[in-house]
Amino acid sequence: MKKIVILFFPLALILFACGPSRDQSVTTIREMEKQLFSSDAASYNKAKADSLMSMYVKFVKENPADSLAPEFLFRAAGLAMNSGDGTRALNLYDQFLKDYPTHQQAAMSLFFKAFVYENLLHNLDYAREAYLQFIEKYPNDEFNDDARLALQNLGKTPDQMIREFEEKQRADSARIADSLAKTKKRRAK
């Protein structure tokens, strides 16, 4: 009996020291997601979001080849971005692009990287570079037009964009009016 206890004790220590299994980690993450994103959640809970982000990152670190790893890394970056932590979001998007460059979320990771540079870190030079990389690398992506528009408006204040829009509207209206007047003149002849 003593031999069994002596053999079992080190084995139990090894098993418990390894921590939770992959399935336990996924279950914990799913529960945390439910708590954070449920319709019952009264408001955004930064502590829970940070905890979930840490769980995502830990899972990816422990299971980099797992099919859930890219999705969890992308979600961690999104949580960082949405909580206003631009530096952490940028690091996570960079990690995603490095570790999972062919994943279906790679394009969005690059787009969000540009967005983070522009809107959270206010580094317009790096934002421009990232938007241009996105446009070049993903010319047929559904967000390509958004990247082009972001480039056109990079560094502009909302007031400047409104003025430009209004000027364009006036110019378009004048062009339409001129075209209609010319058409009426031709018909009158």
Helices and strands as residue ranges (DSSP letters): H 2-17, H 22-37, H 46-62, H 69-82, H 86-99, H 106-119, H 124-137, H 144-153, H 158-188
